[in-house]
Amino acid sequence: MPQITLSGKIRDFKDSHPDFEHVIAPEKNIVEPLLGEDRKPIYNGGKGKSSTCKEYFVQWYRDIESINQNTALDIVLDDSNGDGIFTYENLQFFPIDDQLFGNEGRKHNYHFTYEIHSEFTYQGHEKFTFTGDDDLWVFIDGKLVIDLGGVHNSLTDDIDLMITDGGTQLTKTLPSGEALVLEKGKNYAFELFFAERHTSKSHFRIDTSLLLKPAAVIKIKSPDPKAAEPQKGEICIDTGKFLICANEPVMEDTVVCYAVGGTATEGKDYKAINRSVTLPKGETDVCIEVTPLADAVACEDDETVVVTLQPGEGYSLGDCTVAKVAIAEAPPKKPNYLLICLVLIFLAICGVWFFLHRAA
């Protein structure tokens, strides 16, 4: 049976959070029609019925210590009759019962959010349908295509991506007024954001002909976290390394973006580093090298280079997004004992020669 596996992240909240166990009301326009640069929804507020404010909403899909706890969750969509429609349905969607913050005295753990980042190659005929409760937002190519916001009973909405004129490009005006433009054969990001915020039901169903691919999960580590300055005029041989890793071979060349910081000065203490690197198709990792430079500062403390992964297209971030390499001061040059011995021997010979000639 054909299947699609989608990987996502669950975040559990306590029922004391101001946006959970709040007002029951379906509500559109809680989020902006365009996804943020960090691939997260931007709070718009709607009519202010079922959510409180931006300060609390930004916690829904971000890891914040003491506010939420998280775990990974995969769901499997089946094409049971071979018609090209992949379905996942769970009439009791309570995937973290007795986990994380726990059920808080209830039959189920009702207070959580779920996000999925994926991509697909547009074929020109796809459709995506969701049925469930509570909040559900779907973005394609960073644009809001389904808005089922608010706390409500099970609701249904869909997005039809069929090209009706036999062409190769779809141009569709969305309810927000944004234009969704898709070209056959090109890859596009798909992002889903769900929230279960109130007792006592949780229904989650997807029906889609989109051939969704799980986005690679990217992490970073420092397999060689120490480097050393070379002596002035010498070539550096003690470099440091960062390794950017995917959980599985990427399906396409994937550009991973990152920020560079730390106490070391780029271009002075080490060679400049690009702000992105390409993970080649079929590969799982790529290396970033830190090459120290000799400087004129003596007896300085170790300096650091810190790389922080940034969100981007075609991947999601794992649980390790920051790594560090330390650059040590150039070690003092060892004395050239052979040269010293030769000089001493030469001076001794000169002294003997001078003494003998004076005696004569």
VOBA-1610 file (N, C-alpha, C; in pm, whole numbers, padded with zeros to 5 digits, always signed):
BEGIN
Met+00084-00119+00000Met+00000+00000+00000Met+00089+00125+00000Pro+00069+00216-00098Pro+00150+00340-00098Pro+00126+00422+00028Gln+00232+00480+00080Gln+00223+00558+00202Gln+00307+00684+00193Ile+00270+00784+00271Ile+00350+00906+00289Ile+00368+00924+00439Thr+00492+00939+00482Thr+00520+00965+00623Thr+00560+01111+00640Leu+00488+01180+00726Leu+00518+01320+00755Leu+00570+01333+00898Ser+00682+01404+00911Ser+00745+01422+01042Ser+00714+01562+01094Gly+00676+01569+01221Gly+00644+01699+01280Gly+00686+01705+01424Lys+00652+01816+01489Lys+00686+01838+01629Lys+00561+01876+01708Ile+00541+01805+01819Ile+00435+01834+01915Ile+00491+01920+02027Arg+00416+02022+02068Arg+00453+02100+02188Arg+00336+02095+02286Asp+00365+02054+02407Asp+00263+02040+02510Asp+00261+02163+02599Phe+00140+02207+02636Phe+00119+02324+02721Phe+00035+02286+02842Lys+00049+02362+02948Lys-00038+02345+03063Lys-00171+02416+03036Asp-00275+02368+03102Asp-00407+02429+03079Asp-00416+02570+03137Ser-00315+02612+03213Ser-00313+02748+03267Ser-00264+02852+03167His-00213+02807+03054His-00170+02902+02951His-00291+02985+02906Pro-00276+03118+02892Pro-00392+03204+02861Pro-00466+03170+02732Asp-00400+03104+02636Asp-00466+03073+02509Asp-00529+02934+02508Phe-00514+02857+02616Phe-00572+02724+02624Phe-00683+02723+02729Glu-00786+02642+02701Glu-00907+02647+02783Glu-00961+02789+02789His-00956+02855+02673His-01000+02994+02660His-01138+02993+02594Val-01172+03100+02527Val-01304+03115+02464Val-01321+03015+02350Ile-01438+02954+02340Ile-01471+02866+02227Ile-01532+02951+02117Ala-01461+02961+02005Ala-01512+03041+01892Ala-01427+03013+01769Pro-01490+02974+01657Pro-01414+02968+01531Pro-01376+03110+01491Glu-01257+03127+01437Glu-01211+03263+01411Glu-01105+03264+01301Lys-01133+03337+01196Lys-01035+03353+01089Lys-00945+03472+01117Asn-00835+03477+01042Asn-00741+03590+01046Asn-00665+03603+01179Ile-00654+03494+01253Ile-00568+03497+01371Ile-00423+03512+01327Val-00389+03456+01209Val-00252+03467+01159Val-00250+03548+01030Glu-00135+03606+01001Glu-00116+03682+00877Glu-00120+03589+00755Pro-00150+03642+00637Pro-00160+03557+00518Pro-00026+03509+00463Leu+00085+03565+00514Leu+00217+03521+00472Leu+00293+03465+00591Leu+00364+03356+00568Leu+00445+03294+00672Leu+00564+03383+00703Gly+00611+03381+00828Gly+00727+03461+00866Gly+00856+03406+00809Glu+00962+03486+00816Glu+01092+03444+00765Glu+01145+03322+00839Asp+01103+03302+00963Asp+01144+03186+01040Asp+01055+03066+01017Arg+00969+03072+00914Arg+00877+02964+00877Arg+00773+02938+00985Lys+00736+03041+01059Lys+00632+03032+01161Lys+00520+03130+01127Pro+00395+03101+01171Pro+00285+03196+01149Pro+00308+03326+01227Ile+00263+03435+01170Ile+00273+03567+01235Ile+00136+03602+01292Tyr+00134+03643+01416Tyr+00007+03674+01483Tyr-00058+03798+01424Asn-00187+03784+01390Asn-00264+03896+01339Asn-00376+03935+01436Gly-00426+03837+01511Gly-00522+03867+01616Gly-00665+03835+01588Gly-00703+03831+01457Gly-00843+03810+01426Gly-00930+03915+01491Lys-01040+03872+01552Lys-01128+03963+01625Lys-01101+03959+01775Gly-00992+03889+01812Gly-00955+03884+01953Gly-01044+03798+02039Lys-01114+03703+01978Lys-01207+03619+02053Lys-01136+03501+02119Ser-01068+03420+02037Ser-01018+03292+02088Ser-00869+03293+02123Ser-00803+03406+02106Ser-00662+03418+02147Ser-00645+03549+02221Thr-00538+03559+02296Thr-00523+03675+02383Thr-00434+03784+02323Cys-00310+03748+02285Cys-00218+03851+02235Cys-00099+03784+02168Lys-00020+03866+02099Lys+00098+03817+02027Lys+00197+03752+02121Glu+00216+03810+02240Glu+00315+03758+02336Glu+00292+03610+02364Tyr+00165+03569+02378Tyr+00136+03431+02408Tyr+00133+03345+02281Phe+00086+03403+02170Phe+00077+03324+02048Phe+00215+03280+01999Val+00316+03364+02013Val+00449+03327+01962Val+00504+03205+02036Gln+00444+03169+02148Gln+00489+03051+02222Gln+00434+02922+02163Trp+00332+02932+02081Trp+00266+02811+02032Trp+00359+02719+01954Tyr+00441+02775+01867Tyr+00523+02694+01776Tyr+00672+02719+01793Arg+00711+02754+01916Arg+00852+02772+01948Arg+00882+02702+02081Asp+01001+02647+02092Asp+01041+02579+02215Asp+01078+02684+02320Ile+01003+02687+02428Ile+01027+02786+02534Ile+01026+02713+02668Glu+01141+02712+02732Glu+01156+02641+02858Glu+01055+02693+02961Ser+00994+02602+03032Ser+00893+02624+03137Ser+00755+02656+03080Ile+00747+02695+02952Ile+00617+02722+02890Ile+00564+02599+02819Asn+00651+02529+02745Asn+00607+02409+02675Asn+00716+02302+02678Gln+00676+02180+02646Gln+00767+02068+02628Gln+00736+02006+02493Asn+00835+01941+02431Asn+00812+01895+02294Asn+00862+01754+02272Thr+00810+01695+02166Thr+00855+01564+02120Thr+00823+01552+01972Ala+00893+01463+01903Ala+00868+01441+01760Ala+00745+01352+01742Leu+00674+01373+01631Leu+00558+01289+01599Leu+00549+01270+01449Asp+00549+01146+01403Asp+00527+01112+01263Asp+00384+01064+01245Ile+00323+01104+01132Ile+00194+01048+01094Ile+00208+00984+00956Val+00134+00878+00932Val+00145+00802+00807Val+00013+00814+00731Leu+00021+00864+00607Leu-00095+00876+00519Leu-00096+00756+00424Asp-00209+00689+00414Asp-00222+00569+00331Asp-00308+00595+00208Asp-00266+00537+00096Asp-00350+00534-00024Asp-00406+00393-00033Ser-00511+00366+00046Ser-00559+00229+00065Ser-00622+00168-00059Asn-00683+00250-00147Asn-00748+00194-00267Asn-00676+00228-00397Gly-00557+00288-00386Gly-00476+00313-00504Gly-00526+00422-00596Asp-00608+00513-00544Asp-00664+00619-00628Asp-00581+00747-00626Gly-00466+00743-00558Gly-00380+00861-00553Gly-00414+00958-00442Ile-00515+00925-00361Ile-00552+01009-00246Ile-00496+00944-00120Phe-00410+01019-00050Phe-00349+00970+00072Phe-00425+01026+00192Thr-00457+00938+00287Thr-00544+00977+00399Thr-00481+00940+00533Tyr-00495+01033+00625Tyr-00469+01005+00767Tyr-00591+01052+00844Glu-00648+00966+00926Glu-00761+01006+01009Glu-00747+00948+01148Asn-00767+01035+01247Asn-00765+00994+01386Asn-00877+01068+01458Leu-00983+00994+01494Leu-01098+01056+01561Leu-01069+01087+01707Gln-00959+01029+01759Gln-00915+01056+01896Gln-00767+01095+01888Phe-00742+01213+01836Phe-00605+01257+01813Phe-00547+01314+01943Phe-00499+01222+02026Phe-00437+01259+02153Phe-00301+01189+02161Pro-00204+01233+02082Pro-00079+01159+02067Pro+00016+01169+02185Ile-00011+01256+02283Ile+00082+01269+02396Ile+00011+01243+02529Asp-00088+01156+02529Asp-00152+01120+02655Asp-00048+01066+02754Asp-00052+01116+02877Asp+00037+01072+02986Asp+00184+01102+02957Gln+00210+01198+02869Gln+00347+01236+02837Gln+00368+01385+02864Leu+00495+01426+02868Leu+00533+01566+02883Leu+00468+01625+03008Phe+00380+01725+02996Phe+00314+01779+03115Phe+00204+01686+03169Gly+00170+01584+03092Gly+00070+01488+03137Gly-00073+01535+03113Asn-00168+01457+03162Asn-00310+01482+03135Asn-00372+01584+03229Glu-00302+01626+03331Glu-00350+01727+03427Glu-00488+01689+03485Gly-00501+01561+03523Gly-00623+01515+03587Gly-00735+01480+03493Arg-00710+01486+03362Arg-00816+01457+03264Arg-00791+01321+03198Lys-00887+01278+03118Lys-00875+01151+03047Lys-00766+01157+02942His-00749+01275+02879His-00648+01292+02774His-00565+01418+02801Asn-00453+01425+02732Asn-00374+01548+02728Asn-00428+01633+02613Tyr-00503+01737+02647Tyr-00578+01813+02547Tyr-00507+01938+02496His-00396+01976+02551His-00343+02110+02525His-00206+02101+02457Phe-00207+02106+02324Phe-00082+02091+02249Phe-00095+02155+02111Thr+00019+02180+02051Thr+00025+02224+01911Thr+00108+02123+01832Tyr+00092+02127+01702Tyr+00163+02033+01613Tyr+00198+02107+01486Glu+00323+02096+01442Glu+00363+02159+01316Glu+00436+02060+01228Ile+00413+02072+01097Ile+00475+01987+00996Ile+00534+02076+00889His+00656+02047+00850His+00720+02115+00737His+00754+02009+00632Ser+00711+02032+00509Ser+00732+01935+00403Ser+00747+02010+00271Glu+00751+01936+00163Glu+00755+01996+00030Glu+00696+01898-00071Phe+00668+01948-00190Phe+00612+01862-00295Phe+00653+01916-00431Thr+00655+01827-00529Thr+00675+01867-00668Thr+00539+01881-00733Tyr+00507+02001-00778Tyr+00371+02030-00829Tyr+00347+01958-00961Gln+00234+01885-00967Gln+00198+01808-01087Gln+00088+01875-01170Gly+00012+01968-01109Gly-00090+02040-01184Gly-00233+01996-01158His-00252+01901-01063His-00388+01851-01042His-00419+01823-00895Glu-00334+01861-00802Glu-00347+01817-00664Glu-00457+01890-00586Lys-00492+01827-00474Lys-00590+01884-00382Lys-00551+01845-00239Phe-00579+01933-00145Phe-00554+01904-00005Phe-00679+01940+00075Thr-00724+01846+00160Thr-00843+01868+00243Thr-00810+01834+00388Phe-00856+01920+00477Phe-00840+01892+00620Phe-00976+01898+00688Thr-00996+01806+00783Thr-01114+01807+00868Thr-01068+01789+01012Gly-01112+01878+01101Gly-01073+01859+01240Gly-01096+01981+01327Asp-01046+01968+01450Asp-01054+02074+01549Asp-00928+02063+01636Asp-00871+02172+01684Asp-00920+02310+01677Asp-00850+02382+01560Asp-00760+02479+01595Asp-00697+02562+01493Asp-00621+02479+01389Leu-00630+02520+01263Leu-00553+02456+01157Leu-00521+02561+01051Trp-00392+02578+01023Trp-00347+02668+00917Trp-00252+02592+00826Val-00276+02602+00696Val-00189+02539+00597Val-00131+02648+00507Phe+00000+02643+00488Phe+00069+02737+00400Phe+00135+02659+00287Ile+00119+02709+00165Ile+00190+02655+00048Ile+00272+02768-00011Asp+00399+02743-00031Asp+00491+02845-00080Asp+00487+02970+00008Gly+00468+02947+00138Gly+00467+03057+00234Gly+00339+03137+00240Lys+00233+03092+00170Lys+00107+03166+00165Lys-00006+03085+00227Leu-00090+03151+00306Leu-00197+03085+00377Leu-00306+03039+00279Val-00328+02907+00272Val-00427+02854+00178Val-00547+02793+00250Ile-00533+02756+00378Ile-00646+02707+00457Ile-00639+02776+00593Asp-00752+02835+00635Asp-00760+02906+00762Asp-00880+02853+00840Leu-00852+02761+00933Leu-00956+02709+01022Leu-00919+02743+01166Gly-00893+02871+01190Gly-00850+02913+01321Gly-00961+02912+01424Gly-00921+02918+01549Gly-01016+02925+01659Gly-01042+02791+01724Val-01118+02795+01833Val-01156+02675+01907Val-01297+02638+01864His-01313+02519+01805His-01441+02487+01740His-01459+02337+01727Asn-01581+02299+01693Asn-01607+02160+01657Asn-01540+02131+01523Ser-01546+02006+01482Ser-01479+01965+01359Ser-01530+02044+01239Leu-01436+02105+01166Leu-01466+02181+01045Leu-01381+02128+00930Thr-01425+02156+00807Thr-01355+02108+00688Thr-01326+02224+00594Asp-01207+02222+00534Asp-01174+02316+00428Asp-01072+02250+00336Asp-01059+02303+00214Asp-00965+02241+00120Asp-00903+02347+00030Ile-00800+02307-00043Ile-00738+02391-00145Ile-00723+02304-00270Asp-00783+02349-00380Asp-00780+02277-00507Asp-00674+02343-00595Leu-00575+02265-00636Leu-00464+02317-00714Leu-00468+02270-00859Met-00586+02235-00908Met-00602+02187-01045Met-00583+02301-01145Ile-00502+02277-01249Ile-00493+02368-01363Ile-00604+02331-01461Thr-00692+02423-01487Thr-00811+02390-01566Thr-00797+02423-01715Asp-00695+02501-01751Asp-00686+02543-01892Asp-00583+02463-01971Gly-00531+02355-01911Gly-00433+02273-01982Gly-00295+02333-01987Gly-00271+02442-01916Gly-00141+02506-01917Gly-00043+02439-01821Thr+00065+02510-01793Thr+00169+02457-01705Thr+00182+02539-01577Gln+00096+02639-01559Gln+00107+02725-01442Gln-00030+02752-01382Leu-00037+02744-01250Leu-00159+02778-01177Leu-00142+02915-01114Thr-00239+03003-01136Thr-00245+03131-01066Thr-00379+03138-00997Lys-00375+03138-00864Lys-00499+03129-00787Lys-00502+03242-00686Thr-00611+03319-00685Thr-00627+03426-00587Thr-00685+03367-00459Leu-00612+03384-00351Leu-00653+03329-00222Leu-00749+03425-00151Pro-00824+03377-00050Pro-00917+03465+00022Pro-00851+03589+00080Ser-00723+03581+00110Ser-00652+03696+00166Ser-00621+03802+00061Gly-00637+03765-00066Gly-00601+03854-00175Gly-00465+03823-00233Glu-00386+03739-00165Glu-00256+03699-00216Glu-00275+03607-00337Ala-00178+03611-00429Ala-00183+03524-00547Ala-00089+03406-00526Leu-00142+03286-00537Leu-00061+03165-00531Leu-00027+03124-00674Val+00102+03122-00705Val+00149+03089-00840Val+00236+02965-00831Leu+00192+02858-00898Leu+00266+02731-00899Leu+00293+02688-01042Glu+00415+02641-01068Glu+00451+02592-01201Glu+00475+02442-01195Lys+00421+02370-01292Lys+00437+02224-01297Lys+00585+02187-01300Gly+00619+02085-01220Gly+00756+02036-01216Gly+00845+02103-01116Lys+00798+02212-01054Lys+00879+02282-00954Lys+00841+02239-00813Asn+00938+02252-00721Asn+00916+02215-00582Asn+00866+02335-00501Tyr+00774+02306-00408Tyr+00718+02412-00323Tyr+00708+02363-00178Ala+00723+02458-00086Ala+00714+02427+00056Ala+00568+02408+00097Phe+00547+02314+00187Phe+00415+02288+00247Phe+00434+02291+00398Glu+00351+02372+00467Glu+00363+02382+00612Glu+00226+02380+00677Leu+00214+02300+00780Leu+00086+02282+00850Leu+00106+02313+00998Phe+00012+02390+01055Phe+00017+02427+01196Phe-00120+02398+01258Phe-00117+02316+01362Phe-00240+02270+01426Phe-00233+02302+01575Ala-00349+02321+01637Ala-00354+02339+01783Ala-00478+02271+01838Glu-00460+02196+01946Glu-00570+02139+02023Glu-00572+02215+02155Arg-00679+02298+02176Arg-00675+02394+02286Arg-00785+02377+02389His-00874+02282+02367His-00990+02276+02458His-01044+02134+02465Thr-01093+02097+02580Thr-01162+01969+02593Thr-01297+01980+02519Ser-01350+01877+02460Ser-01320+01741+02500Ser-01298+01649+02379Lys-01286+01706+02258Lys-01269+01625+02138Lys-01144+01670+02064Ser-01090+01577+01983Ser-00977+01611+01896Ser-00982+01522+01774His-01020+01581+01662His-01035+01509+01535His-00933+01565+01438Phe-00861+01476+01369Phe-00754+01520+01278Phe-00759+01430+01155Arg-00794+01490+01039Arg-00800+01411+00915Arg-00741+01491+00799Ile-00655+01423+00723Ile-00598+01478+00600Ile-00633+01386+00484Asp-00679+01446+00375Asp-00695+01375+00246Asp-00622+01458+00142Thr-00527+01399+00073Thr-00451+01480-00024Thr-00393+01395-00136Ser-00383+01458-00252Ser-00310+01397-00364Ser-00172+01459-00380Leu-00137+01554-00291Leu-00001+01608-00290Leu+00097+01497-00250Leu+00200+01478-00329Leu+00302+01379-00295Leu+00403+01447-00203Leu+00364+01458-00079Leu+00443+01532+00019Leu+00568+01454+00058Lys+00678+01525+00064Lys+00805+01465+00104Lys+00843+01521+00241Pro+00887+01436+00332Pro+00930+01489+00461Pro+01052+01578+00445Ala+01047+01697+00501Ala+01161+01787+00494Ala+01275+01732+00580Ala+01397+01750+00533Ala+01513+01705+00610Ala+01521+01780+00742Val+01561+01709+00847Val+01584+01771+00978Val+01734+01798+00990Ile+01770+01924+01006Ile+01910+01965+01005Ile+01958+01997+01146Lys+02077+01947+01179Lys+02143+01976+01306Lys+02287+02019+01277Ile+02356+02067+01381Ile+02496+02105+01367Ile+02574+02053+01488Lys+02698+02016+01465Lys+02786+01974+01575Lys+02930+02015+01541Ser+03019+02000+01641Ser+03160+02036+01623Ser+03246+01912+01644Pro+03272+01835+01537Pro+03355+01716+01555Pro+03501+01750+01588Asp+03544+01871+01554Asp+03679+01918+01587Asp+03665+02058+01645Pro+03634+02068+01777Pro+03595+02197+01835Pro+03712+02285+01879Lys+03836+02244+01852Lys+03951+02324+01893Lys+04043+02350+01774Ala+04091+02474+01767Ala+04185+02514+01663Ala+04292+02602+01729Ala+04400+02628+01658Ala+04508+02711+01714Ala+04562+02804+01607Glu+04597+02925+01649Glu+04660+03020+01558Glu+04795+02966+01509Pro+04829+02995+01385Pro+04964+02961+01339Pro+05063+03068+01385Gln+05191+03035+01381Gln+05293+03138+01403Gln+05291+03235+01286Lys+05330+03358+01313Lys+05329+03459+01208Lys+05415+03414+01092Gly+05360+03423+00972Gly+05432+03383+00853Gly+05418+03236+00819Glu+05351+03158+00905Glu+05334+03016+00880Glu+05191+02986+00836Ile+05172+02870+00775Ile+05040+02826+00729Ile+04972+02752+00844Cys+04843+02779+00863Cys+04768+02713+00970Cys+04748+02565+00938Ile+04782+02482+01033Ile+04759+02338+01017Ile+04663+02283+01122Asp+04627+02365+01222Asp+04535+02322+01328Asp+04403+02396+01313Thr+04315+02344+01227Thr+04185+02406+01200Thr+04077+02343+01287Gly+03962+02410+01295Gly+03844+02355+01361Gly+03738+02323+01257Lys+03637+02245+01298Lys+03535+02203+01201Lys+03397+02204+01263Phe+03301+02250+01182Phe+03159+02233+01209Phe+03106+02130+01110Leu+03009+02049+01151Leu+02946+01953+01061Leu+02796+01975+01064Ile+02740+02011+00949Ile+02595+02025+00934Ile+02541+01892+00885Cys+02443+01837+00959Cys+02397+01700+00934Cys+02247+01696+00910Ala+02205+01610+00818Ala+02063+01583+00794Ala+02030+01445+00850Asn+01905+01427+00892Asn+01865+01299+00950Asn+01860+01187+00846Glu+01854+01225+00718Glu+01856+01127+00608Glu+01904+01198+00483Pro+01949+01124+00381Pro+01997+01190+00259Pro+01893+01285+00201Val+01935+01407+00168Val+01841+01506+00115Val+01801+01468-00026Met+01677+01502-00062Met+01623+01462-00192Met+01665+01557-00303Glu+01705+01679-00266Glu+01752+01779-00362Glu+01868+01854-00299Asp+01950+01923-00383Asp+02050+02013-00327Asp+01980+02109-00231Thr+02027+02117-00108Thr+01960+02195-00004Thr+02054+02299+00052Val+02016+02426+00040Val+02097+02536+00092Val+02059+02559+00238Val+02155+02539+00328Val+02134+02557+00471Val+02197+02691+00513Cys+02117+02774+00577Cys+02162+02907+00618Cys+02200+02908+00766Tyr+02294+02994+00802Tyr+02335+03004+00941Tyr+02394+03142+00967Ala+02397+03178+01096Ala+02460+03302+01140Ala+02593+03266+01206Val+02689+03360+01198Val+02822+03338+01255Val+02849+03445+01360Gly+02889+03404+01479Gly+02920+03498+01587Gly+03036+03447+01670Gly+03038+03487+01797Gly+03146+03447+01886Gly+03237+03564+01919Thr+03340+03538+02000Thr+03432+03644+02044Thr+03545+03668+01945Ala+03572+03573+01857Ala+03676+03592+01755Ala+03627+03685+01647Thr+03720+03760+01586Thr+03685+03856+01481Thr+03708+03792+01345Glu+03601+03785+01267Glu+03610+03725+01135Glu+03700+03809+01045Gly+03788+03745+00971Gly+03880+03814+00882Gly+04008+03859+00950Lys+04009+03858+01083Lys+04128+03896+01160Lys+04181+03776+01239Asp+04089+03710+01311Asp+04129+03592+01388Asp+04112+03462+01310Tyr+04027+03465+01209Tyr+04006+03346+01126Tyr+03954+03389+00990Lys+03975+03304+00890Lys+03929+03334+00755Lys+03778+03346+00752Ala+03727+03437+00670Ala+03583+03461+00660Ala+03509+03333+00621Ile+03388+03318+00675Ile+03303+03202+00650Ile+03176+03248+00578Asn+03134+03171+00478Asn+03007+03202+00413Asn+02891+03188+00511Arg+02777+03245+00476Arg+02659+03239+00562Arg+02561+03130+00518Ser+02602+03047+00425Ser+02520+02932+00384Ser+02612+02828+00322Val+02561+02706+00319Val+02636+02597+00258Val+02535+02506+00189Thr+02574+02442+00081Thr+02484+02353+00007Thr+02509+02209+00046Leu+02404+02144+00094Leu+02407+02001+00122Leu+02367+01929-00006Pro+02461+01859-00073Pro+02431+01801-00205Pro+02326+01691-00199Lys+02252+01679-00308Lys+02150+01575-00320Lys+02209+01438-00288Gly+02139+01363-00204Gly+02182+01230-00168Gly+02280+01223-00053Glu+02325+01339-00003Glu+02422+01342+00106Glu+02353+01371+00240Thr+02423+01341+00350Thr+02367+01365+00483Thr+02445+01468+00563Asp+02563+01508+00516Asp+02639+01607+00594Asp+02735+01686+00506Val+02773+01802+00556Val+02868+01887+00488Val+02948+01961+00596Cys+03077+01985+00568Cys+03168+02040+00667Cys+03194+02189+00642Ile+03204+02265+00751Ile+03249+02404+00747Ile+03379+02411+00826Glu+03485+02459+00764Glu+03616+02462+00829Glu+03646+02601+00884Val+03703+02605+01003Val+03746+02729+01066Val+03899+02734+01058Thr+03952+02830+00983Thr+04096+02842+00963Thr+04148+02965+01036Pro+04217+02946+01151Pro+04269+03061+01226Pro+04377+03136+01150Leu+04391+03265+01183Leu+04494+03350+01125Leu+04587+03398+01236Ala+04712+03419+01203Ala+04807+03472+01301Ala+04774+03618+01327Asp+04781+03660+01454Asp+04761+03801+01486Asp+04874+03850+01576Ala+04872+03979+01606Ala+04982+04040+01680Ala+04956+04047+01829Val+04843+03993+01873Val+04807+04000+02014Val+04867+03880+02087Ala+04947+03907+02191Ala+05011+03800+02267Ala+04936+03775+02396Cys+04945+03651+02444Cys+04889+03612+02574Cys+04739+03643+02585Glu+04663+03621+02478Glu+04519+03644+02484Glu+04447+03515+02518Asp+04324+03528+02569Asp+04244+03411+02601Asp+04197+03343+02473Asp+04153+03217+02487Asp+04093+03150+02373Asp+03974+03230+02322Glu+03961+03235+02189Glu+03847+03305+02128Glu+03756+03202+02063Thr+03631+03241+02041Thr+03533+03144+01993Thr+03470+03186+01861Val+03433+03085+01783Val+03351+03102+01664Val+03223+03022+01687Val+03109+03089+01681Val+02980+03024+01709Val+02894+03029+01583Val+02846+02914+01540Val+02757+02904+01424Val+02619+02862+01470Thr+02517+02940+01429Thr+02378+02914+01467Thr+02295+02891+01342Leu+02234+02775+01330Leu+02152+02744+01213Leu+02030+02835+01206Gln+01991+02871+01083Gln+01874+02955+01059Gln+01770+02878+00978Pro+01642+02912+00992Pro+01539+02846+00911Pro+01562+02871+00763Gly+01512+02780+00681Gly+01526+02795+00536Gly+01431+02702+00464Glu+01435+02702+00334Glu+01344+02621+00253Glu+01400+02480+00237Gly+01310+02382+00243Gly+01349+02244+00217Gly+01403+02170+00337Tyr+01402+02232+00455Tyr+01448+02162+00574Tyr+01384+02224+00698Ser+01385+02148+00805Ser+01346+02200+00936Ser+01463+02182+01031Leu+01461+02253+01142Leu+01572+02251+01236Leu+01550+02146+01344Gly+01656+02074+01375Gly+01651+01974+01481Gly+01674+02037+01617Asp+01712+01953+01714Asp+01724+02001+01852Asp+01862+02055+01885Cys+01955+02053+01790Cys+02089+02108+01813Cys+02119+02207+01701Thr+02103+02336+01729Thr+02117+02437+01625Thr+02237+02529+01644Val+02313+02510+01753Val+02427+02596+01782Val+02549+02511+01813Ala+02664+02549+01757Ala+02790+02480+01785Ala+02902+02582+01794Lys+03011+02542+01860Lys+03120+02636+01888Lys+03255+02573+01861Val+03347+02653+01807Val+03488+02616+01792Val+03571+02719+01867Ala+03667+02672+01948Ala+03756+02761+02023Ala+03890+02772+01951Ile+03941+02896+01940Ile+04071+02921+01878Ile+04171+02957+01987Ala+04274+02875+02002Ala+04377+02900+02103Ala+04487+02988+02045Glu+04555+03061+02134Glu+04668+03145+02092Glu+04780+03057+02038Ala+04855+03109+01942Ala+04966+03034+01885Ala+05064+02994+01995Pro+05104+02868+02002Pro+05199+02827+02105Pro+05334+02894+02081Pro+05410+02921+02190Pro+05541+02984+02171Pro+05634+02892+02093Lys+05715+02954+02012Lys+05808+02876+01933Lys+05908+02804+02023Lys+05936+02680+01993Lys+06038+02605+02068Lys+06177+02652+02024Pro+06269+02664+02119Pro+06404+02705+02083Pro+06468+02605+01985Asn+06548+02659+01894Asn+06621+02574+01800Asn+06751+02533+01867Tyr+06741+02419+01938Tyr+06856+02377+02018Tyr+06978+02346+01931Leu+06961+02295+01812Leu+07074+02265+01725Leu+07149+02391+01688Leu+07069+02496+01654Leu+07134+02622+01618Leu+07207+02681+01738Ile+07146+02669+01857Ile+07212+02721+01977Ile+07343+02647+02002Cys+07343+02515+01987Cys+07466+02437+02007Cys+07575+02476+01907Leu+07535+02495+01783Leu+07633+02531+01681Leu+07694+02668+01711Val+07608+02761+01757Val+07658+02893+01790Val+07757+02885+01908Leu+07721+02806+02008Leu+07810+02791+02124Leu+07941+02727+02086Ile+07936+02625+02002Ile+08060+02561+01955Ile+08146+02660+01878Phe+08080+02739+01790Phe+08154+02839+01712Phe+08222+02940+01804Leu+08148+02986+01906Leu+08205+03082+01999Leu+08320+03022+02078Ala+08308+02895+02113Ala+08416+02827+02186Ala+08541+02816+02100Ile+08520+02780+01974Ile+08634+02767+01882Ile+08703+02902+01865Cys+08622+03005+01850Cys+08679+03140+01835Cys+08759+03180+01960Gly+08703+03142+02076Gly+08772+03177+02200Gly+08905+03105+02213Val+08906+02979+02177Val+09033+02902+02181Val+09134+02960+02084Trp+09087+02989+01963Trp+09177+03045+01860Trp+09237+03177+01908Phe+09149+03263+01967Phe+09197+03392+02013Phe+09300+03374+02127Phe+09273+03278+02220Phe+09364+03256+02331Phe+09500+03206+02282Leu+09499+03111+02187Leu+09623+03055+02135Leu+09706+03161+02064His+09639+03245+01986His+09715+03347+01910His+09775+03451+02004Arg+09706+03482+02112Arg+09762+03579+02209Arg+09880+03519+02280Ala+09873+03387+02310Ala+09985+03321+02379Ala+10109+03317+02291Ala+10086+03304+02160Ala+10201+03299+02069Ala+10263+03437+02057
//
